[in-house]
Amino acid sequence: MRKTIAIIFAGGRAEEMSVLTFWRPKSAVVFGGSYRMIDFALTNLANTDGIDNVGILSQYRPSSLIDHVGIGLPWDFVGNERGVRFLPPHIGPDHADWYRGTADALYQNIDFLELHRPDDVLIVSGDHAYSMDYTPLLRFHMERDADVTLAFTPMEVNPSRFGIAELNAEGRIMSYMEKPKHPRTNLASMTVYVFRRSVLVEELRRHAALGPEERKTFHIYDEILPRMMAHRRAFGWVHYGPWEYARTLDAYFEAHQNLLGPSPSIDLLSWKVRTNPMARRAAPPPPMRCFPGGEVVDSMVSGGCVVEGRVERSVLSPDVRIGKGAIVRDSVLWDKVVVEEGAVLDRVVCDKRCVIGRGARVGVGEELPPNTEQPGSLTCGASVLGMDVHVPAGTQIGRNVIIYPKAGPDQLSGPIASGRTIHTPTR
């Protein structure tokens, strides 16, 4: 039987996600109230027979990600021959450097690949939301005697955002282009790859030996994959099912709307996503409480929440408090957000521990100018508040506004017009 190990690219900051990735990598971003983005990859790997060892590549502010994953217990990656290991940049006998890209990160961890001596290496991204058993992909890879197999999914809306492939009848990759202006198919790369380990190691060493004038970048999709598609047995396998990239703030907000309604396109219940509810907790949060006068309509509300106002089509993480007469509409509130009495939130994303003062309004106005700092990421009318923002009582904030972490009365003393970005000292 072929042996496979997995590597998760846990990602960097993702500039398009702005303040939500200021203190964490995108793979640690909260999703669906009680989950982190990396939970989807870990759940998929846990549900795939034969994957016993997982390495996580991360270097951008990984503290919260490390706390969340822990020893891998929620995903059953615990045992003498089974486990999850973080693979940070390190000092070695031949090199000592930060990861300069995905190819460089893999090259610096060739010893991890050689230690386990797998036949194949499954590489997945840790910042996508989808449900997938990788077993059929691995079987396809084996049956085709492939050197590399990429997973693709049909993308009906704007496929030019992704790497696009053309496949022949047996699944051989006939052409592949990163973000083509005029894509010839709609088969988008899911950033899920299976490599024959011996071939991957050979290609990584060849790439590392190139001189500066020969090497364009240190990313696997820029040089390693194109070369393998041209000179190796490269195949594509097609996955049919929901797959959420959530690369921009607009996409992140829209993905949470897709969690709601009678027939959600992202169905966390049927996906049975695993997570770590005990990270930094001594006990799970108690059940949510809805007091007299409180209302919850078509929403997802996590444990520990207290609702005395009205919550409509929103997703609430643990320990959120909604005061009397407050209204939260079409919003995503992370852990320990407090919405005080009479405040109104309309299309708002709040990072952890934000406080919305009494009578304040966030998401005001009909005009929707894009955010001036992130015009390609925030256009949908949602305003995004970073960690520990304190909106003073009575303050009015428009739409498509970004507020950096720890902003308070000094920065938010007056009305904030739509499209603005409020920066703050962060140290």
C-alpha positions as CSV (number, residue, x, y, z in Angstrom):
1,M,0.0,0.0,0.0
2,R,1.3,3.5,-0.9
3,K,2.2,5.7,2.0
4,T,1.2,9.4,2.0
5,I,2.0,12.3,4.3
6,A,0.4,15.7,4.2
7,I,1.7,19.3,4.2
8,I,-0.6,22.3,5.0
9,F,0.4,25.7,3.6
10,A,-0.9,27.7,6.6
11,G,-0.5,31.0,4.7
12,G,0.7,34.4,5.5
13,R,-1.1,37.6,6.2
14,A,-3.2,37.9,3.0
15,E,-3.1,41.6,2.4
16,E,-6.7,41.6,1.0
17,M,-8.0,40.5,4.4
18,S,-6.6,43.7,5.9
19,V,-7.2,44.0,9.7
20,L,-8.5,40.4,10.1
21,T,-5.0,39.1,9.4
22,F,-3.1,41.9,11.2
23,W,-2.4,39.6,14.2
24,R,-2.8,36.1,12.6
25,P,-2.3,34.2,9.4
26,K,-5.4,33.7,7.2
27,S,-5.5,30.0,8.2
28,A,-6.3,31.2,11.8
29,V,-9.1,33.5,10.8
30,V,-12.4,32.7,12.5
31,F,-15.1,31.2,10.2
32,G,-18.6,30.2,10.9
33,G,-18.6,31.5,14.5
34,S,-16.8,28.6,16.1
35,Y,-14.2,27.5,13.6
36,R,-10.9,28.5,12.1
37,M,-10.1,28.3,8.4
38,I,-7.5,25.6,9.0
39,D,-10.2,23.4,10.5
40,F,-11.4,22.4,7.0
41,A,-8.1,21.1,5.8
42,L,-7.5,19.2,9.1
43,T,-11.0,17.7,9.0
44,N,-10.6,16.6,5.4
45,L,-7.2,15.0,6.3
46,A,-8.7,13.3,9.3
47,N,-11.4,11.8,7.1
48,T,-9.0,10.5,4.6
49,D,-7.7,6.9,5.3
50,G,-4.0,6.5,5.5
51,I,-3.0,10.1,6.3
52,D,-1.2,9.7,9.6
53,N,1.4,12.6,9.6
54,V,0.7,16.2,8.8
55,G,3.3,19.1,8.7
56,I,2.1,22.7,9.0
57,L,4.2,25.4,7.3
58,S,3.6,28.8,8.9
59,Q,5.8,31.7,9.9
60,Y,3.6,34.8,10.0
61,R,2.5,35.5,13.6
62,P,1.6,31.8,14.2
63,S,0.8,32.0,18.0
64,S,-3.0,31.8,17.7
65,L,-2.7,29.1,15.1
66,I,-0.4,27.0,17.3
67,D,-2.7,27.4,20.3
68,H,-5.7,26.3,18.2
69,V,-4.2,23.2,16.6
70,G,-2.4,22.1,19.8
71,I,-1.3,18.5,19.5
72,G,-4.0,17.7,16.9
73,L,-6.3,15.9,19.3
74,P,-9.7,17.2,17.9
75,W,-8.7,15.7,14.5
76,D,-7.3,12.5,16.0
77,F,-3.8,13.2,14.9
78,V,-2.3,11.8,18.1
79,G,-0.3,8.6,18.7
80,N,3.1,7.0,18.3
81,E,2.8,6.8,14.5
82,R,0.4,9.7,14.0
83,G,0.7,13.4,14.6
84,V,0.6,17.1,13.5
85,R,3.9,19.0,13.6
86,F,4.5,22.7,13.0
87,L,7.5,23.2,10.7
88,P,8.8,26.7,11.3
89,P,11.9,28.3,9.7
90,H,15.0,27.0,11.5
91,I,18.8,27.2,11.6
92,G,20.5,24.2,9.9
93,P,24.0,23.2,8.9
94,D,23.6,24.6,5.4
95,H,21.1,27.4,5.7
96,A,19.2,29.7,8.1
97,D,16.5,31.9,6.5
98,W,12.9,32.8,6.7
99,Y,10.7,31.0,4.2
100,R,10.9,33.0,1.0
101,G,7.9,31.2,-0.6
102,T,6.2,27.9,-0.8
103,A,8.9,26.1,-2.8
104,D,11.6,27.4,-0.4
105,A,9.5,26.3,2.6
106,L,9.3,22.8,1.2
107,Y,13.0,22.7,0.3
108,Q,13.9,23.7,3.9
109,N,11.9,20.8,5.1
110,I,13.1,18.0,2.8
111,D,14.4,16.3,5.9
112,F,10.7,16.0,7.1
113,L,9.8,14.4,3.8
114,E,12.8,12.0,3.9
115,L,12.2,11.1,7.5
116,H,8.8,9.5,6.9
117,R,9.8,8.1,3.4
118,P,6.3,8.4,1.9
119,D,5.5,7.4,-1.7
120,D,3.4,10.6,-2.1
121,V,3.1,14.0,-0.6
122,L,-0.3,15.6,-0.4
123,I,-0.1,19.4,-0.1
124,V,-3.2,21.4,0.7
125,S,-3.9,25.1,1.6
126,G,-5.0,25.8,5.1
127,D,-7.3,28.8,4.3
128,H,-10.1,27.4,2.1
129,A,-13.5,26.2,3.3
130,Y,-14.7,23.0,1.7
131,S,-15.5,19.4,2.5
132,M,-13.5,16.7,0.6
133,D,-12.3,13.2,1.2
134,Y,-8.9,13.1,-0.5
135,T,-9.1,9.3,-1.0
136,P,-10.4,9.4,-4.6
137,L,-7.8,12.0,-5.5
138,L,-5.0,9.8,-4.2
139,R,-6.4,6.8,-5.9
140,F,-6.6,8.7,-9.2
141,H,-3.0,9.8,-8.8
142,M,-1.9,6.2,-8.2
143,E,-3.9,4.7,-11.1
144,R,-2.4,7.3,-13.5
145,D,1.1,6.6,-12.3
146,A,1.4,10.4,-12.0
147,D,4.3,12.5,-10.9
148,V,2.0,15.3,-9.8
149,T,-1.8,15.6,-9.7
150,L,-3.7,18.8,-9.1
151,A,-7.2,19.1,-7.9
152,F,-9.5,21.5,-9.8
153,T,-13.1,22.6,-9.3
154,P,-15.5,24.2,-11.8
155,M,-15.7,28.0,-11.1
156,E,-18.7,29.6,-12.7
157,V,-18.1,33.2,-11.5
158,N,-14.9,35.0,-12.7
159,P,-12.6,32.0,-13.1
160,S,-9.8,34.3,-14.1
161,R,-9.0,34.8,-10.4
162,F,-7.5,31.4,-10.3
163,G,-5.0,29.1,-12.0
164,I,-6.9,27.5,-14.9
165,A,-6.3,24.1,-16.6
166,E,-7.3,22.3,-19.7
167,L,-7.5,18.5,-19.3
168,N,-7.8,15.7,-21.9
169,A,-10.1,12.7,-21.6
170,E,-7.8,10.7,-19.2
171,G,-7.2,13.8,-17.1
172,R,-3.7,14.7,-18.4
173,I,-3.0,18.5,-18.0
174,M,-2.8,19.9,-21.5
175,S,-2.3,23.6,-20.5
176,Y,-2.3,25.6,-17.3
177,M,-2.2,29.4,-16.7
178,E,-2.2,31.4,-13.5
179,K,-5.0,34.0,-13.5
180,P,-5.5,34.3,-17.3
181,K,-7.4,37.3,-18.6
182,H,-9.4,35.1,-21.0
183,P,-9.6,31.6,-19.5
184,R,-10.3,28.8,-21.9
185,T,-12.0,26.6,-19.3
186,N,-13.5,27.1,-15.8
187,L,-11.5,24.5,-14.0
188,A,-9.9,26.4,-11.2
189,S,-7.0,25.1,-9.1
190,M,-7.9,24.3,-5.5
191,T,-4.3,24.6,-4.3
192,V,-4.4,20.8,-3.6
193,Y,-1.5,18.9,-5.0
194,V,-0.3,15.3,-4.8
195,F,3.4,14.7,-5.7
196,R,5.4,11.6,-6.0
197,R,7.8,12.3,-3.2
198,S,11.0,11.3,-5.1
199,V,10.1,13.6,-8.0
200,L,9.2,16.5,-5.7
201,V,12.5,16.3,-3.8
202,E,14.4,16.2,-7.1
203,E,12.6,19.2,-8.4
204,L,13.0,21.2,-5.2
205,R,16.8,20.5,-5.2
206,R,17.1,21.5,-8.9
207,H,15.2,24.7,-8.2
208,A,17.3,25.6,-5.1
209,A,20.5,25.1,-7.2
210,L,19.4,27.8,-9.8
211,G,21.3,31.0,-9.8
212,P,19.5,34.3,-9.0
213,E,19.3,35.2,-12.7
214,E,17.6,31.9,-13.5
215,R,15.2,31.7,-10.5
216,K,12.1,33.9,-10.9
217,T,10.5,33.4,-7.5
218,F,10.5,31.0,-4.6
219,H,6.8,29.8,-5.1
220,I,5.9,26.4,-6.2
221,Y,3.2,27.5,-8.6
222,D,5.6,29.9,-10.5
223,E,8.4,27.4,-11.5
224,I,8.1,24.0,-9.9
225,L,4.6,23.2,-11.2
226,P,5.0,24.7,-14.8
227,R,8.2,22.7,-15.2
228,M,6.6,19.5,-14.0
229,M,3.6,20.0,-16.3
230,A,6.0,20.3,-19.2
231,H,8.4,17.5,-18.4
232,R,6.6,15.1,-16.0
233,R,3.4,13.1,-15.9
234,A,1.0,15.8,-14.7
235,F,-2.7,15.1,-14.3
236,G,-5.8,17.0,-13.0
237,W,-8.6,15.6,-10.9
238,V,-12.0,17.4,-10.7
239,H,-13.8,18.0,-7.4
240,Y,-17.5,18.8,-7.6
241,G,-18.9,20.5,-4.5
242,P,-18.8,23.9,-2.6
243,W,-15.4,25.4,-2.3
244,E,-14.9,28.8,-0.7
245,Y,-11.7,30.7,-1.3
246,A,-12.7,33.8,0.8
247,R,-9.6,35.7,-0.4
248,T,-11.1,39.2,-0.1
249,L,-13.2,40.9,2.6
250,D,-16.2,40.8,0.2
251,A,-15.8,37.1,-0.3
252,Y,-15.4,36.5,3.4
253,F,-18.6,38.4,4.2
254,E,-20.5,36.7,1.3
255,A,-19.3,33.2,2.5
256,H,-21.0,33.9,5.9
257,Q,-24.2,34.8,4.2
258,N,-24.0,31.5,2.4
259,L,-24.0,29.7,5.8
260,L,-27.6,30.9,6.4
261,G,-31.0,30.3,5.1
262,P,-33.0,27.0,4.8
263,S,-30.6,25.5,2.2
264,P,-27.1,26.9,2.8
265,S,-24.5,26.3,0.1
266,I,-21.9,25.9,2.9
267,D,-23.5,23.4,5.2
268,L,-21.2,23.1,8.3
269,L,-23.7,20.6,9.9
270,S,-23.4,18.0,7.1
271,W,-19.7,18.6,6.7
272,K,-19.1,17.7,10.3
273,V,-16.2,20.1,10.6
274,R,-13.9,19.4,13.6
275,T,-12.4,22.2,15.7
276,N,-10.7,22.8,19.0
277,P,-13.3,24.4,21.3
278,M,-10.9,24.2,24.3
279,A,-8.1,26.5,23.0
280,R,-7.2,28.8,25.9
281,R,-10.3,27.6,27.8
282,A,-10.7,25.6,31.0
283,A,-14.2,24.5,30.0
284,P,-16.5,24.8,27.0
285,P,-18.8,28.0,27.1
286,P,-22.3,27.5,28.5
287,P,-25.3,27.5,26.2
288,M,-26.4,30.8,24.7
289,R,-29.1,32.7,26.5
290,C,-31.9,34.7,24.9
291,F,-33.5,37.0,27.4
292,P,-37.1,38.4,27.3
293,G,-37.2,40.9,24.4
294,G,-34.3,39.2,22.7
295,E,-34.9,37.8,19.2
296,V,-32.7,35.6,16.9
297,V,-33.8,35.2,13.2
298,D,-32.0,33.0,10.7
299,S,-28.6,33.2,12.5
300,M,-25.8,31.1,13.9
301,V,-25.2,31.8,17.6
302,S,-22.4,30.1,19.5
303,G,-22.3,29.1,23.1
304,G,-21.8,31.7,25.8
305,C,-23.7,34.4,23.9
306,V,-26.2,36.6,25.7
307,V,-28.9,38.2,23.5
308,E,-31.2,40.9,24.8
309,G,-31.7,42.7,21.5
310,R,-32.4,41.5,17.9
311,V,-30.1,39.4,15.8
312,E,-30.9,38.9,12.1
313,R,-29.0,36.8,9.5
314,S,-25.8,37.0,11.5
315,V,-23.1,34.7,12.8
316,L,-21.9,35.1,16.4
317,S,-18.8,33.5,17.9
318,P,-18.7,32.5,21.6
319,D,-19.3,35.0,24.4
320,V,-20.9,37.8,22.3
321,R,-23.3,40.1,24.2
322,I,-26.1,41.9,22.5
323,G,-27.7,44.6,24.7
324,K,-31.3,45.7,25.1
325,G,-32.8,47.3,22.1
326,A,-29.6,46.7,20.0
327,I,-30.0,45.4,16.5
328,V,-27.4,43.2,14.7
329,R,-28.2,42.6,11.1
330,D,-26.2,40.7,8.4
331,S,-23.1,40.8,10.5
332,V,-20.2,38.6,11.7
333,L,-19.1,39.1,15.3
334,W,-16.1,37.3,16.7
335,D,-15.4,36.2,20.3
336,K,-16.4,38.5,23.2
337,V,-17.8,41.4,21.1
338,V,-20.1,43.6,23.1
339,V,-22.9,45.5,21.4
340,E,-24.3,47.9,24.0
341,E,-27.9,49.0,24.5
342,G,-29.6,50.6,21.5
343,A,-26.6,50.2,19.1
344,V,-27.2,49.2,15.5
345,L,-24.9,47.1,13.3
346,D,-25.8,46.6,9.7
347,R,-23.4,44.5,7.6
348,V,-20.4,44.6,10.0
349,V,-17.5,42.2,10.6
350,C,-16.0,42.6,14.1
351,D,-12.8,41.0,15.2
352,K,-12.4,39.9,18.8
353,R,-13.3,42.0,21.9
354,C,-14.7,44.9,20.0
355,V,-17.1,47.2,22.0
356,I,-19.9,49.0,20.2
357,G,-21.0,51.8,22.5
358,R,-24.6,52.6,23.5
359,G,-26.6,54.1,20.7
360,A,-23.7,53.9,18.2
361,R,-24.5,52.9,14.5
362,V,-22.1,51.0,12.3
363,G,-23.1,50.6,8.7
364,V,-24.9,53.8,7.9
365,G,-25.9,55.2,4.6
366,E,-27.0,54.0,1.1
367,E,-23.9,55.2,-0.8
368,L,-21.3,52.4,-1.3
369,P,-18.0,53.8,-2.3
370,P,-15.3,51.1,-2.2
371,N,-12.8,51.3,0.6
372,T,-10.0,53.7,-0.3
373,E,-7.2,51.4,1.0
374,Q,-8.7,48.1,-0.2
375,P,-10.8,49.0,-3.3
376,G,-10.5,45.5,-4.8
377,S,-11.3,43.8,-1.5
378,L,-14.1,45.7,0.2
379,T,-17.0,47.0,-2.0
380,C,-20.1,45.1,-0.7
381,G,-21.1,47.6,1.9
382,A,-19.8,45.8,5.0
383,S,-17.6,47.6,7.5
384,V,-14.7,45.7,9.1
385,L,-13.4,46.4,12.6
386,G,-10.1,45.0,13.8
387,M,-9.4,43.5,17.2
388,D,-10.2,45.5,20.4
389,V,-11.8,48.5,18.6
390,H,-14.0,50.6,20.9
391,V,-16.7,52.6,19.1
392,P,-17.8,55.4,21.5
393,A,-21.5,55.9,22.4
394,G,-23.5,57.6,19.7
395,T,-20.8,57.4,17.0
396,Q,-21.9,56.8,13.4
397,I,-19.8,54.9,11.0
398,G,-20.5,54.4,7.3
399,R,-20.1,51.5,4.9
400,N,-17.0,49.9,3.5
401,V,-15.0,51.3,6.4
402,I,-11.9,49.6,7.8
403,I,-10.9,50.3,11.3
404,Y,-7.5,49.1,12.5
405,P,-7.0,47.3,15.9
406,K,-7.3,49.1,19.2
407,A,-9.0,52.2,17.8
408,G,-10.9,54.1,20.4
409,P,-12.5,57.5,21.2
410,D,-9.3,59.4,20.1
411,Q,-9.6,58.0,16.5
412,L,-13.4,57.6,16.4
413,S,-14.6,60.9,18.0
414,G,-16.9,61.9,15.1
415,P,-18.8,60.5,12.2
416,I,-16.8,58.2,9.9
417,A,-17.7,58.5,6.2
418,S,-18.2,55.5,4.0
419,G,-15.0,54.1,2.3
420,R,-12.6,55.5,4.9
421,T,-9.8,53.6,6.7
422,I,-8.9,54.5,10.2
423,H,-5.3,53.7,11.2
424,T,-4.1,53.5,14.8
425,P,-0.8,53.1,16.6
426,T,-0.5,49.3,17.2
427,R,2.4,49.2,19.7
